[in-house]
Amino acid sequence: MATLQSWVSTLSNQLSLQSLASNNRSAVIHSSAVKANPRDELLQNENDCSKRGLILVGMGALTASMLPSNIASAEGVPDKYQAFVDITDGYSYYYPSDWREFDFLGHDSAFKDRFAALQHVRVGFIPTEKKDVHDLGQMEEVIFNLVKNVYAAPTQVPTIYDIQERTVDGKNYWTFEYELESPNFSRTAFATIAIGNGRYYTLVVGANQRRWSRVRNKLKVVADSFKMLDI
């Protein structure tokens, strides 16, 4: 038990220390928000326009043929959502189409509401030798320790409302709803955690508690859409 709690309690520090700045991130193509392979950037430096056009056509066909079959197609994205697909880091999810991308310290990708900045989604990951979320321990115990010791500040009171497990293409995901209550402010969120590709992935999507009843179902779509891709 002590070992599990110690491992979970270090996740916050590991995420903060992990460098995922923009200089390490590949370009995002917003046809359906696909994070492309870094080699596409080389095409921008090609001086011969006609040659560049031929290369782009060839690379476009090659990239399309290399995309994993479980990546969401534009036709499969729910109305009023957009797909973010990271073929380099091995994950995808949906986010509301009117949200904009922004940098969130220690995270690989993030999008927020244009008018309510606290209403946002963020995804981060850390290296791990574990193969599946079940390797972390008993689901309820792991999530309780995660919310209490990592997500909640010392001045916040955490409450967990719901825990769900789903399996997609043989990969397991834990999604849970929780609230962090402070004397002057409360925030409610969904989190989805999963392990694959040698990485521990975390998606968090939430909002101010006062807005939660209005946006809960909208944000649940985001939490449930997270998928790991084989890389």
CYANA upper distance limits for C-alpha pairs under 8 A (distance plus 0.5 A):
  1 MET  CA      5 GLN  CA      6.72
  2 ALA  CA      6 SER  CA      6.51
  3 THR  CA      7 TRP  CA      6.66
  4 LEU  CA      8 VAL  CA      6.68
  4 LEU  CA    136 LEU  CA      7.85
  4 LEU  CA    137 GLY  CA      8.11
  4 LEU  CA    142 VAL  CA      8.48
  5 GLN  CA      9 SER  CA      6.45
  5 GLN  CA    145 ASN  CA      7.18
  6 SER  CA     10 THR  CA      6.95
  7 TRP  CA     11 LEU  CA      7.57
  8 VAL  CA    142 VAL  CA      8.20
  8 VAL  CA    145 ASN  CA      7.54
  8 VAL  CA    146 LEU  CA      6.63
  8 VAL  CA    149 ASN  CA      8.23
  8 VAL  CA    150 VAL  CA      7.94
  9 SER  CA    145 ASN  CA      8.24
  9 SER  CA    146 LEU  CA      7.56
  9 SER  CA    149 ASN  CA      6.17
  9 SER  CA    150 VAL  CA      6.25
 10 THR  CA     14 GLN  CA      6.76
 10 THR  CA    150 VAL  CA      8.31
 11 LEU  CA     15 LEU  CA      6.61
 11 LEU  CA    126 ILE  CA      8.49
 11 LEU  CA    150 VAL  CA      7.46
 12 SER  CA     16 SER  CA      6.77
 12 SER  CA    150 VAL  CA      6.17
 12 SER  CA    151 TYR  CA      8.25
 13 ASN  CA     17 LEU  CA      6.65
 14 GLN  CA     18 GLN  CA      6.57
 14 GLN  CA    126 ILE  CA      7.48
 15 LEU  CA    106 GLY  CA      5.97
 15 LEU  CA    107 HIS  CA      7.79
 15 LEU  CA    124 GLY  CA      7.64
 15 LEU  CA    125 PHE  CA      7.52
 15 LEU  CA    126 ILE  CA      6.94
 16 SER  CA    105 LEU  CA      7.46
 16 SER  CA    106 GLY  CA      5.30
 17 LEU  CA    106 GLY  CA      7.30
 18 GLN  CA    106 GLY  CA      6.36
 18 GLN  CA    126 ILE  CA      7.94
 19 SER  CA    106 GLY  CA      6.86
 20 LEU  CA     24 ASN  CA      6.65
 20 LEU  CA     25 ARG  CA      7.58
 20 LEU  CA    106 GLY  CA      6.60
 20 LEU  CA    107 HIS  CA      6.84
 20 LEU  CA    108 ASP  CA      6.25
 21 ALA  CA     25 ARG  CA      7.26
 21 ALA  CA    106 GLY  CA      8.36
 21 ALA  CA    108 ASP  CA      8.30
 22 SER  CA     26 SER  CA      8.43
 25 ARG  CA    108 ASP  CA      8.34
 26 SER  CA     35 LYS  CA      6.52
 26 SER  CA     36 ALA  CA      6.47
 26 SER  CA     37 ASN  CA      6.77
 26 SER  CA     38 PRO  CA      5.68
 26 SER  CA     88 THR  CA      8.30
 27 ALA  CA     35 LYS  CA      6.07
 27 ALA  CA     36 ALA  CA      6.09
 27 ALA  CA     37 ASN  CA      7.98
 27 ALA  CA     38 PRO  CA      7.41
 27 ALA  CA     41 GLU  CA      8.05
 28 VAL  CA     33 ALA  CA      6.40
 28 VAL  CA     34 VAL  CA      5.95
 28 VAL  CA     35 LYS  CA      4.66
 28 VAL  CA     36 ALA  CA      6.51
 29 ILE  CA     33 ALA  CA      5.57
 29 ILE  CA     34 VAL  CA      5.52
 29 ILE  CA     35 LYS  CA      6.57
 29 ILE  CA     36 ALA  CA      7.23
 30 HIS  CA     34 VAL  CA      6.84
 32 SER  CA     74 ALA  CA      7.09
 32 SER  CA     82 GLN  CA      6.67
 32 SER  CA     83 ALA  CA      5.89
 32 SER  CA     84 PHE  CA      6.99
 32 SER  CA     85 VAL  CA      8.27
 33 ALA  CA     82 GLN  CA      7.70
 33 ALA  CA     83 ALA  CA      6.36
 33 ALA  CA     84 PHE  CA      5.06
 33 ALA  CA     85 VAL  CA      6.70
 34 VAL  CA     83 ALA  CA      8.11
 34 VAL  CA     84 PHE  CA      6.06
 34 VAL  CA     85 VAL  CA      4.96
 34 VAL  CA     86 ASP  CA      6.41
 34 VAL  CA     87 ILE  CA      8.02
 35 LYS  CA     84 PHE  CA      7.94
 35 LYS  CA     85 VAL  CA      6.36
 35 LYS  CA     86 ASP  CA      5.12
 35 LYS  CA     87 ILE  CA      6.83
 35 LYS  CA     88 THR  CA      7.69
 36 ALA  CA     40 ASP  CA      7.55
 36 ALA  CA     86 ASP  CA      7.61
 36 ALA  CA     87 ILE  CA      7.21
 36 ALA  CA     88 THR  CA      7.73
 37 ASN  CA     87 ILE  CA      7.82
 37 ASN  CA     88 THR  CA      6.95
 38 PRO  CA     42 LEU  CA      8.31
 39 ARG  CA     43 LEU  CA      8.12
 40 ASP  CA     44 GLN  CA      8.13
 40 ASP  CA     59 MET  CA      8.46
 41 GLU  CA     45 ASN  CA      8.12
 42 LEU  CA     46 GLU  CA      7.64
 43 LEU  CA     52 ARG  CA      7.03
 43 LEU  CA     55 ILE  CA      8.21
 43 LEU  CA     56 LEU  CA      7.90
 46 GLU  CA     51 LYS  CA      8.41
 46 GLU  CA     52 ARG  CA      6.49
 47 ASN  CA     52 ARG  CA      8.05
 48 ASP  CA     52 ARG  CA      6.51
 49 CYS  CA     53 GLY  CA      6.64
 50 SER  CA     54 LEU  CA      6.98
 51 LYS  CA     55 ILE  CA      6.75
 52 ARG  CA     56 LEU  CA      6.54
 53 GLY  CA     57 VAL  CA      6.80
 54 LEU  CA     58 GLY  CA      6.79
 55 ILE  CA     59 MET  CA      6.45
 56 LEU  CA     60 GLY  CA      6.32
 57 VAL  CA     61 ALA  CA      6.87
 58 GLY  CA     62 LEU  CA      6.70
 59 MET  CA     63 THR  CA      6.37
 60 GLY  CA     64 ALA  CA      6.66
 61 ALA  CA     65 SER  CA      6.76
 62 LEU  CA     66 MET  CA      6.77
 63 THR  CA     67 LEU  CA      6.82
 67 LEU  CA     71 ILE  CA      7.61
 67 LEU  CA     87 ILE  CA      7.86
 68 PRO  CA    229 LEU  CA      7.47
 68 PRO  CA    230 ASP  CA      7.67
 70 ASN  CA    229 LEU  CA      7.67
 71 ILE  CA     85 VAL  CA      7.71
 71 ILE  CA     92 SER  CA      7.71
 71 ILE  CA    229 LEU  CA      7.89
 72 ALA  CA     76 GLY  CA      6.53
 72 ALA  CA     77 VAL  CA      7.26
 72 ALA  CA     83 ALA  CA      7.61
 72 ALA  CA     92 SER  CA      8.45
 73 SER  CA     77 VAL  CA      7.24
 74 ALA  CA     83 ALA  CA      7.96
 77 VAL  CA     81 TYR  CA      6.90
 77 VAL  CA     82 GLN  CA      6.92
 77 VAL  CA     83 ALA  CA      7.05
 77 VAL  CA     94 TYR  CA      7.84
 78 PRO  CA     82 GLN  CA      8.22
 80 LYS  CA     96 PRO  CA      6.45
 80 LYS  CA     97 SER  CA      5.91
 80 LYS  CA     98 ASP  CA      8.23
 81 TYR  CA     94 TYR  CA      6.57
 81 TYR  CA     95 TYR  CA      5.87
 81 TYR  CA     96 PRO  CA      4.76
 81 TYR  CA     97 SER  CA      5.00
 81 TYR  CA     98 ASP  CA      8.46
 82 GLN  CA     94 TYR  CA      5.94
 82 GLN  CA     95 TYR  CA      5.98
 82 GLN  CA     96 PRO  CA      6.61
 82 GLN  CA     97 SER  CA      5.51
 83 ALA  CA     92 SER  CA      7.62
 83 ALA  CA     93 TYR  CA      6.32
 83 ALA  CA     94 TYR  CA      4.96
 83 ALA  CA     95 TYR  CA      6.99
 84 PHE  CA     92 SER  CA      5.99
 84 PHE  CA     93 TYR  CA      5.99
 84 PHE  CA     94 TYR  CA      6.54
 84 PHE  CA     95 TYR  CA      7.89
 85 VAL  CA     91 TYR  CA      6.77
 85 VAL  CA     92 SER  CA      4.83
 85 VAL  CA     93 TYR  CA      7.24
 86 ASP  CA     90 GLY  CA      6.20
 86 ASP  CA     91 TYR  CA      5.92
 86 ASP  CA     92 SER  CA      6.45
 87 ILE  CA     91 TYR  CA      7.30
 87 ILE  CA    229 LEU  CA      7.72
 87 ILE  CA    231 ILE  CA      7.79
 88 THR  CA    231 ILE  CA      7.70
 89 ASP  CA    231 ILE  CA      7.88
 90 GLY  CA    197 ASN  CA      7.82
 90 GLY  CA    228 MET  CA      6.14
 90 GLY  CA    229 LEU  CA      4.96
 90 GLY  CA    230 ASP  CA      6.54
 90 GLY  CA    231 ILE  CA      6.21
 91 TYR  CA    226 PHE  CA      7.69
 91 TYR  CA    227 LYS  CA      6.05
 91 TYR  CA    228 MET  CA      4.76
 91 TYR  CA    229 LEU  CA      5.54
 92 SER  CA    225 SER  CA      8.21
 92 SER  CA    226 PHE  CA      6.23
 92 SER  CA    227 LYS  CA      5.85
 92 SER  CA    228 MET  CA      7.01
 92 SER  CA    229 LEU  CA      7.77
 93 TYR  CA    222 VAL  CA      7.08
 93 TYR  CA    223 ALA  CA      8.44
 93 TYR  CA    225 SER  CA      5.53
 93 TYR  CA    226 PHE  CA      4.90
 93 TYR  CA    227 LYS  CA      6.87
 94 TYR  CA    221 VAL  CA      8.02
 94 TYR  CA    222 VAL  CA      5.82
 94 TYR  CA    225 SER  CA      6.38
 94 TYR  CA    226 PHE  CA      7.79
 95 TYR  CA     99 TRP  CA      7.75
 95 TYR  CA    111 PHE  CA      7.87
 95 TYR  CA    121 VAL  CA      8.08
 95 TYR  CA    222 VAL  CA      6.21
 96 PRO  CA    222 VAL  CA      8.50
 98 ASP  CA    113 ASP  CA      7.52
 98 ASP  CA    114 ARG  CA      7.69
 99 TRP  CA    111 PHE  CA      6.41
 99 TRP  CA    112 LYS  CA      5.63
 99 TRP  CA    113 ASP  CA      5.08
 99 TRP  CA    114 ARG  CA      6.24
100 ARG  CA    111 PHE  CA      5.71
100 ARG  CA    112 LYS  CA      6.02
100 ARG  CA    113 ASP  CA      7.09
100 ARG  CA    114 ARG  CA      6.94
101 GLU  CA    109 SER  CA      8.22
101 GLU  CA    110 ALA  CA      6.28
101 GLU  CA    111 PHE  CA      4.73
101 GLU  CA    112 LYS  CA      6.97
102 PHE  CA    109 SER  CA      8.20
102 PHE  CA    110 ALA  CA      6.18
102 PHE  CA    111 PHE  CA      6.20
102 PHE  CA    112 LYS  CA      7.53
103 ASP  CA    107 HIS  CA      8.21
103 ASP  CA    109 SER  CA      7.59
103 ASP  CA    110 ALA  CA      6.82
104 PHE  CA    108 ASP  CA      8.37
104 PHE  CA    109 SER  CA      7.84
104 PHE  CA    110 ALA  CA      6.76
104 PHE  CA    122 ARG  CA      7.71
106 GLY  CA    124 GLY  CA      7.41
107 HIS  CA    122 ARG  CA      7.17
107 HIS  CA    123 VAL  CA      6.19
107 HIS  CA    124 GLY  CA      4.77
107 HIS  CA    125 PHE  CA      7.79
108 ASP  CA    122 ARG  CA      8.17
108 ASP  CA    123 VAL  CA      6.31
108 ASP  CA    124 GLY  CA      5.64
108 ASP  CA    125 PHE  CA      7.97
109 SER  CA    122 ARG  CA      6.30
109 SER  CA    123 VAL  CA      5.94
109 SER  CA    124 GLY  CA      7.62
110 ALA  CA    120 HIS  CA      7.75
110 ALA  CA    121 VAL  CA      6.02
110 ALA  CA    122 ARG  CA      4.67
110 ALA  CA    123 VAL  CA      6.85
111 PHE  CA    120 HIS  CA      6.17
111 PHE  CA    121 VAL  CA      5.96
111 PHE  CA    122 ARG  CA      7.12
112 LYS  CA    116 ALA  CA      8.05
112 LYS  CA    117 ALA  CA      6.27
112 LYS  CA    118 LEU  CA      7.88
112 LYS  CA    119 GLN  CA      6.40
112 LYS  CA    120 HIS  CA      4.52
112 LYS  CA    121 VAL  CA      6.87
113 ASP  CA    117 ALA  CA      6.11
113 ASP  CA    118 LEU  CA      8.22
113 ASP  CA    119 GLN  CA      6.18
113 ASP  CA    120 HIS  CA      6.59
118 LEU  CA    206 GLY  CA      7.98
118 LEU  CA    207 ALA  CA      6.09
118 LEU  CA    208 ASN  CA      6.94
119 GLN  CA    205 VAL  CA      7.92
119 GLN  CA    206 GLY  CA      6.10
119 GLN  CA    207 ALA  CA      4.72
119 GLN  CA    208 ASN  CA      7.36
120 HIS  CA    205 VAL  CA      6.12
120 HIS  CA    206 GLY  CA      6.45
120 HIS  CA    207 ALA  CA      7.35
121 VAL  CA    203 LEU  CA      7.56
121 VAL  CA    204 VAL  CA      6.10
121 VAL  CA    205 VAL  CA      4.62
121 VAL  CA    206 GLY  CA      7.26
122 ARG  CA    203 LEU  CA      6.22
122 ARG  CA    204 VAL  CA      6.03
122 ARG  CA    205 VAL  CA      7.04
123 VAL  CA    201 TYR  CA      7.69
123 VAL  CA    202 THR  CA      6.13
123 VAL  CA    203 LEU  CA      4.95
123 VAL  CA    204 VAL  CA      7.12
124 GLY  CA    201 TYR  CA      6.44
124 GLY  CA    202 THR  CA      5.98
124 GLY  CA    203 LEU  CA      7.23
125 PHE  CA    199 ARG  CA      6.58
125 PHE  CA    200 TYR  CA      5.72
125 PHE  CA    201 TYR  CA      4.84
125 PHE  CA    202 THR  CA      6.56
126 ILE  CA    199 ARG  CA      6.02
126 ILE  CA    200 TYR  CA      5.80
126 ILE  CA    201 TYR  CA      7.39
127 PRO  CA    198 GLY  CA      6.40
127 PRO  CA    199 ARG  CA      5.03
127 PRO  CA    200 TYR  CA      6.69
128 THR  CA    198 GLY  CA      5.88
128 THR  CA    199 ARG  CA      5.71
128 THR  CA    200 TYR  CA      6.58
129 GLU  CA    198 GLY  CA      6.43
129 GLU  CA    199 ARG  CA      8.25
130 LYS  CA    135 ASP  CA      6.70
130 LYS  CA    136 LEU  CA      8.28
130 LYS  CA    195 ILE  CA      7.68
130 LYS  CA    198 GLY  CA      7.52
131 LYS  CA    135 ASP  CA      7.36
131 LYS  CA    195 ILE  CA      6.58
131 LYS  CA    196 GLY  CA      6.48
131 LYS  CA    198 GLY  CA      7.43
132 ASP  CA    136 LEU  CA      8.19
132 ASP  CA    171 LYS  CA      8.27
132 ASP  CA    172 ASN  CA      7.46
132 ASP  CA    194 ALA  CA      7.49
132 ASP  CA    195 ILE  CA      5.41
132 ASP  CA    196 GLY  CA      7.00
133 VAL  CA    137 GLY  CA      8.22
133 VAL  CA    172 ASN  CA      7.30
133 VAL  CA    173 TYR  CA      7.70
133 VAL  CA    174 TRP  CA      8.20
133 VAL  CA    193 ILE  CA      8.05
133 VAL  CA    194 ALA  CA      6.19
133 VAL  CA    195 ILE  CA      6.02
134 HIS  CA    138 GLN  CA      7.50
134 HIS  CA    139 MET  CA      7.68
136 LEU  CA    142 VAL  CA      7.32
137 GLY  CA    141 GLU  CA      7.90
137 GLY  CA    142 VAL  CA      6.74
138 GLN  CA    142 VAL  CA      6.58
139 MET  CA    143 ILE  CA      6.70
139 MET  CA    174 TRP  CA      8.45
140 GLU  CA    144 PHE  CA      6.57
140 GLU  CA    163 ILE  CA      8.13
141 GLU  CA    145 ASN  CA      6.73
142 VAL  CA    146 LEU  CA      6.58
143 ILE  CA    147 VAL  CA      6.62
143 ILE  CA    176 PHE  CA      8.44
144 PHE  CA    148 LYS  CA      6.55
144 PHE  CA    160 ILE  CA      8.01
145 ASN  CA    149 ASN  CA      6.07
145 ASN  CA    150 VAL  CA      8.05
146 LEU  CA    150 VAL  CA      5.72
146 LEU  CA    151 TYR  CA      7.04
147 VAL  CA    151 TYR  CA      5.29
147 VAL  CA    152 ALA  CA      6.48
147 VAL  CA    158 PRO  CA      7.29
147 VAL  CA    160 ILE  CA      8.46
147 VAL  CA    178 TYR  CA      8.25
148 LYS  CA    152 ALA  CA      5.87
148 LYS  CA    158 PRO  CA      6.67
149 ASN  CA    153 ALA  CA      8.41
152 ALA  CA    156 GLN  CA      6.22
152 ALA  CA    157 VAL  CA      7.62
152 ALA  CA    158 PRO  CA      6.82
152 ALA  CA    180 LEU  CA      6.85
155 THR  CA    182 SER  CA      6.80
155 THR  CA    183 PRO  CA      8.50
156 GLN  CA    180 LEU  CA      6.22
156 GLN  CA    181 GLU  CA      5.70
156 GLN  CA    182 SER  CA      5.26
156 GLN  CA    183 PRO  CA      8.34
157 VAL  CA    180 LEU  CA      6.08
157 VAL  CA    181 GLU  CA      5.49
157 VAL  CA    182 SER  CA      7.07
158 PRO  CA    178 TYR  CA      7.52
158 PRO  CA    179 GLU  CA      6.16
158 PRO  CA    180 LEU  CA      5.11
158 PRO  CA    181 GLU  CA      6.85
159 THR  CA    178 TYR  CA      5.97
159 THR  CA    179 GLU  CA      5.63
159 THR  CA    180 LEU  CA      7.08
160 ILE  CA    176 PHE  CA      7.87
160 ILE  CA    177 GLU  CA      6.48
160 ILE  CA    178 TYR  CA      4.76
160 ILE  CA    179 GLU  CA      7.00
161 TYR  CA    176 PHE  CA      7.94
161 TYR  CA    177 GLU  CA      5.95
161 TYR  CA    178 TYR  CA      6.13
161 TYR  CA    179 GLU  CA      8.37
162 ASP  CA    176 PHE  CA      5.90
162 ASP  CA    177 GLU  CA      5.73
162 ASP  CA    178 TYR  CA      7.88
163 ILE  CA    174 TRP  CA      7.67
163 ILE  CA    175 THR  CA      6.41
163 ILE  CA    176 PHE  CA      4.79
163 ILE  CA    177 GLU  CA      7.18
164 GLN  CA    174 TRP  CA      6.30
164 GLN  CA    175 THR  CA      5.72
164 GLN  CA    176 PHE  CA      6.61
165 GLU  CA    172 ASN  CA      7.59
165 GLU  CA    173 TYR  CA      6.16
165 GLU  CA    174 TRP  CA      5.11
165 GLU  CA    175 THR  CA      6.78
166 ARG  CA    172 ASN  CA      6.39
166 ARG  CA    173 TYR  CA      5.86
166 ARG  CA    174 TRP  CA      7.17
167 THR  CA    171 LYS  CA      5.86
167 THR  CA    172 ASN  CA      5.00
167 THR  CA    173 TYR  CA      6.75
168 VAL  CA    172 ASN  CA      7.12
168 VAL  CA    227 LYS  CA      8.39
171 LYS  CA    196 GLY  CA      8.38
171 LYS  CA    228 MET  CA      8.26
172 ASN  CA    194 ALA  CA      6.97
172 ASN  CA    195 ILE  CA      8.32
173 TYR  CA    192 THR  CA      7.11
173 TYR  CA    193 ILE  CA      6.42
173 TYR  CA    194 ALA  CA      5.48
174 TRP  CA    192 THR  CA      5.98
174 TRP  CA    193 ILE  CA      5.92
174 TRP  CA    194 ALA  CA      7.14
175 THR  CA    190 PHE  CA      7.28
175 THR  CA    191 ALA  CA      5.98
175 THR  CA    192 THR  CA      4.73
175 THR  CA    193 ILE  CA      7.10
175 THR  CA    223 ALA  CA      7.53
175 THR  CA    224 ASP  CA      7.83
176 PHE  CA    190 PHE  CA      6.04
176 PHE  CA    191 ALA  CA      6.00
176 PHE  CA    192 THR  CA      7.15
177 GLU  CA    188 THR  CA      7.92
177 GLU  CA    189 ALA  CA      6.26
177 GLU  CA    190 PHE  CA      4.94
177 GLU  CA    191 ALA  CA      7.09
178 TYR  CA    188 THR  CA      6.26
178 TYR  CA    189 ALA  CA      6.14
178 TYR  CA    190 PHE  CA      6.95
179 GLU  CA    186 SER  CA      7.54
179 GLU  CA    187 ARG  CA      6.21
179 GLU  CA    188 THR  CA      4.70
179 GLU  CA    189 ALA  CA      6.90
179 GLU  CA    209 GLN  CA      8.30
180 LEU  CA    186 SER  CA      6.13
180 LEU  CA    187 ARG  CA      5.90
180 LEU  CA    188 THR  CA      6.85
181 GLU  CA    185 PHE  CA      6.86
181 GLU  CA    186 SER  CA      4.81
181 GLU  CA    187 ARG  CA      7.08
182 SER  CA    186 SER  CA      6.05
186 SER  CA    208 ASN  CA      6.89
186 SER  CA    209 GLN  CA      5.88
186 SER  CA    210 ARG  CA      8.48
187 ARG  CA    206 GLY  CA      7.64
187 ARG  CA    207 ALA  CA      6.42
187 ARG  CA    208 ASN  CA      5.18
187 ARG  CA    209 GLN  CA      5.18
188 THR  CA    206 GLY  CA      6.15
188 THR  CA    207 ALA  CA      6.35
188 THR  CA    208 ASN  CA      6.88
188 THR  CA    209 GLN  CA      5.79
188 THR  CA    212 TRP  CA      7.21
189 ALA  CA    204 VAL  CA      7.24
189 ALA  CA    205 VAL  CA      6.03
189 ALA  CA    206 GLY  CA      4.29
189 ALA  CA    207 ALA  CA      6.87
190 PHE  CA    204 VAL  CA      6.30
190 PHE  CA    205 VAL  CA      5.94
190 PHE  CA    206 GLY  CA      6.62
190 PHE  CA    219 LEU  CA      8.09
190 PHE  CA    220 LYS  CA      7.43
190 PHE  CA    223 ALA  CA      6.76
191 ALA  CA    202 THR  CA      7.47
191 ALA  CA    203 LEU  CA      5.98
191 ALA  CA    204 VAL  CA      4.85
191 ALA  CA    205 VAL  CA      6.93
191 ALA  CA    223 ALA  CA      6.98
192 THR  CA    202 THR  CA      6.31
192 THR  CA    203 LEU  CA      5.60
192 THR  CA    204 VAL  CA      7.04
192 THR  CA    223 ALA  CA      6.51
192 THR  CA    224 ASP  CA      8.06
192 THR  CA    226 PHE  CA      7.87
193 ILE  CA    200 TYR  CA      7.79
193 ILE  CA    201 TYR  CA      6.08
193 ILE  CA    202 THR  CA      5.10
193 ILE  CA    203 LEU  CA      6.94
194 ALA  CA    200 TYR  CA      6.53
194 ALA  CA    201 TYR  CA      5.78
194 ALA  CA    202 THR  CA      7.28
194 ALA  CA    228 MET  CA      8.39
195 ILE  CA    199 ARG  CA      6.17
195 ILE  CA    200 TYR  CA      5.10
195 ILE  CA    201 TYR  CA      6.50
196 GLY  CA    200 TYR  CA      7.28
196 GLY  CA    201 TYR  CA      8.37
196 GLY  CA    228 MET  CA      7.42
197 ASN  CA    230 ASP  CA      7.37
197 ASN  CA    231 ILE  CA      7.19
203 LEU  CA    223 ALA  CA      7.53
203 LEU  CA    226 PHE  CA      7.96
204 VAL  CA    223 ALA  CA      7.80
205 VAL  CA    219 LEU  CA      6.96
205 VAL  CA    222 VAL  CA      7.73
205 VAL  CA    223 ALA  CA      7.18
206 GLY  CA    212 TRP  CA      8.48
206 GLY  CA    219 LEU  CA      7.52
207 ALA  CA    211 ARG  CA      7.08
207 ALA  CA    212 TRP  CA      6.61
207 ALA  CA    215 VAL  CA      8.38
208 ASN  CA    212 TRP  CA      6.84
209 GLN  CA    213 SER  CA      8.41
211 ARG  CA    215 VAL  CA      6.93
212 TRP  CA    216 ARG  CA      5.82
215 VAL  CA    219 LEU  CA      6.67
216 ARG  CA    220 LYS  CA      6.61
217 ASN  CA    221 VAL  CA      7.17
218 LYS  CA    222 VAL  CA      7.74
219 LEU  CA    223 ALA  CA      6.98
220 LYS  CA    224 ASP  CA      6.58
221 VAL  CA    225 SER  CA      6.55
222 VAL  CA    226 PHE  CA      7.47
